[in-house]
Amino acid sequence: MITSPNHYELALTSWLFDNGVRFLAVDQQKRKVFARNKIKTFDLLVYPNDTAIASSRTLVVEVKGRLFKGARLSEASALANWVTKEDVIGLTRWEQIFARTEQRQSSNAVFIFTYKFERIDVETDGLETYDFDNNLYCFYAITLDDYRKKMKQRSPKWQTYDLKAADFRAAAVPLGELLINRTET
């Protein structure tokens, strides 16, 4: 487990641990070590189960925590998916670094959107939810490549980008589908 003041990261790492997914968290206290590189640090390295759909590549992960205020997950516009320009540039650079340094595996950069439900009666349309610290969460993953293909500028002032709801829904997958082979017996 990691210690972090960020409940979104704590919920995600708890889910990873509970599902037997190996990961390594970046110690947020040591970000100064990375500062010399002038690259925004990522949050996690995640190692999907060897038999998962995602194969055994290392995932360089940026966690984006968002509050879900809607009543139904099927409300397409309710899933906030914005990221910063710095997030995109940083993940791109780290993906390149890991692809060069890992000899036997390829790396892939991924945004994991961790949604905390504001309401307790959300209709999840069958999506797996996770109870952590008396709050309910769900997790969607989208590769950096898929995100970059469709991203549009959200705010020039804040240098943020997002995807149209339909584009996000088409490219993002529930985290369990990416990391865990649930057909094992």
N, C-alpha and C positions, 0 to 999 in steps of 0.2 A: 504494500500500500504506500501511497505517497502522502505527504503532508502538504496541503496547499490551502490557501484561503479561498480558492475558487471551487465552489460547490459543484459546478458543472464538470470540472476535471476530476474531482473526487468521485462523483457519481459514475463517470465513465470508467475510471480505473477500478472501481469496485465491481462494475459489470464485467470488465475484462478478467479480473481475478476470479470472480464467481464462475465464469465460463471457461476457465483454464487457458486463456489466451495470454501468451507471454508478452511482456512489454517492459520497456525501460523509460522512466520518466526523467525529463530534464529538470534538474534541481533549479528552481526559479531563483534561489538565492545566489547561484553561481553564474547567472547570465552575464555578469561582467567579464568572465573569462572569454565568452564568445564576442563581446563587444569590440574587441580588437579586430575581428574579422569583418565588422560592419554588415553582418547578415543577421536579420531577425531570427532568433532561435525558434525552433519548433517545440512542441510540447511533449511528444512521445515518439519512441520507436516501438512499433508493434510487429510481432512475429506471428502471422496467422497460423492456425493449425495446419500441419503438413498436408492434410487431406482436404483442406478447405478449397472452395472455388477459386480463391485468390492465390492458390499455390503456396509456396513457402517464401515468397519475396518479403523483404523488409519494407514496412510502410513507415514513411516519415509523416507524422501526423500533427496537424494544427487543430486544436479543439476550439470550436466556436460555440459558446453557450448562449442560448436564446430562450426567452420566456414565451410559452405558447398560451395565448389568451383565449383562443377559440373554443367552441363546443365540439367540433368535429375535425379530425385530421384531414378529412376529405375536402375541407375548405382550402382550396389551392393557394389562395393569397395569404393564408394565415401562417405559413412557414417562412419566417424571416431567414434569409440566407446571405446576408451581406458580409463582405470581408474587406480588409483594407488593401491598398496597393502594396504596402509593406509586407502583408501576409503572402500575397501572390509572388512578389519578387523573392522573398526569403525562402519560401517553399521550393521555388524553381531552382534557386542556387543550391539548397541542401540536397535536392533530388539529384542534381548533377554531381555533387561531391560524392554522395553515396554510390551512385552508379559507377563512378570511376574507381572507388576504393574497394568495393566488394567484388571479389573474384568469382564467386560461384552463384551469387544471387543478383537479381536485378532489384532496384529500389523503385518505389512508387510513392509520390507525395499524395496525401489525402487530407481533405477537410472532413472532420467529423463534427456534425452539428448535433449538439446535445440540447434537446428541448425539455425544459421543465414545465410541467402543466400547472397553470395557475388555478384551474378548476379541478375538482376531484371527480367530476362526472363526465369527462371527455369521452366521446365516442371515437375509439381508435381504429375502427374498421379492421380489427383483427391483428393490427401491428403489435409486436411484442413491446411491453412496457417494463420498466424496471423501478422498483420501489427502493429508494435510498434516503435514509435519514428523514423518514415520514413525508417524502415528496415523491411524485411520480415523474419518470423521465422516459423519453424515447430517443433513439440515436439513428441518424442517417449519415451515410458516408458518400462522398463524391470525390472522384479523382481530380487532381489539379488539372490534368489535361482536359477532362470533360468540362470542368468549371471554366477554364480559359476560353474554350471554344465558343461559349455562349454568353460570357459575362458582358455586362453593360455598365457604364458609369452610373452610379447612384447619386453621388455627391462630389462635385469637383472640389468644393471647399474642404471636405473631410477626406478626400481621396479614397472613396469607398466604391465598391462594385457589388453587383448582385445579379441574380438570374431571374428571368421571368418565371412565374410560378410553374407554368407548364414545362419549361426547360428543366427546372430543378426536379420536378416530379419524374421526368423522363430519364434523368441521368443519375439521381441519387438512389441509393439502395439502403434498406434497413441494415444496420451494422452486422447483425448475425449472419446475413446472407454473404457478406464479404469475408468474414473471419472464421466462420464455424461450419463444418460439414455436419449437418444435422441428420444425414441419412445413415450415419454409422450405427451399427447394432452391436 
